[in-house]
Amino acid sequence: MKRIFMVTDMEGVAGVVSFTEHSYPDGRYYTVARQLATAEVNAAVAGLHDAGVEEVLVWDGHGAGAIDFPDLHPPARLLSGRPLAPWSRLAEVIGRYEACVMIGQHAMAGALTGNQNHTQSSRSIDYYKLNGRPIGEIAQCALFCGALGLPMIFLSGDLAACREAEDLIPGIGVVAVKEGLGRGSAISLSAPEARQRIREGIRLAVERQRSHPLPPLVWPGPYVLEKRFFQTDVADAAAQQPGAERVDSQTVRLHGADILDLIYR
Ligand SMILES: [Zn+2]
């Protein structure tokens, strides 16, 4: 276990509790939120280094960006920039790593106490379901990486995100850095405490993976990905995709045999 792929987000970072004040780029505390996110990522990188990991590829998964590049610690390297590269090209890169981890993660849209809960777009997506089961970004990432042979072994975020991860991947290492009271408020650990727990938790997760390995997450296909949107015009656009099935004015189903081609469509 020498090479780790790390997916980062901002909404699951301690002290980052509001879309409008922290996570959106026009928020008045967005700059601070980026510093907090970068420091949690660095704590995770340090924990991986403690565990003997030699290569870490950090993917800045927050839409507007959450990592302050000048402050990123070695041995991490940063994958960033929008628009995203094609998923087939990303798959080639991710497939070079041995396991994946998520830092700063939030729960799926609709999670009752999930702080800043959302699935992909906080402004347009009501829910995603895969083969009838509600999923969020954690399942999307774990299934995409799982299809490439990478188990997801650790996640930090709010308590609802941690529970979602444990439900999906029993035995995964988790660190809850805050407890959501609602979509726009949460009780956070102090920043130093959050970083300390992440550093320690991720180190233990790597060590556990060496002695008692978790398998990559793979669900049996074929797959039906159902997406419900808040707006009919967004559903109109989604329904234009080849093979898309319009279920009702706001809901579209996509069908596929290969999870790599489907899960981020
Ligand atoms: Zn985000």
Boltz pocket constraint, residues with backbone or C-beta under 6 A from the ligand:
constraints:
  - pocket:
      binder: B
      contacts: [[A, 9], [A, 10], [A, 11], [A, 61], [A, 62], [A, 63]]
      max_distance: 6.0
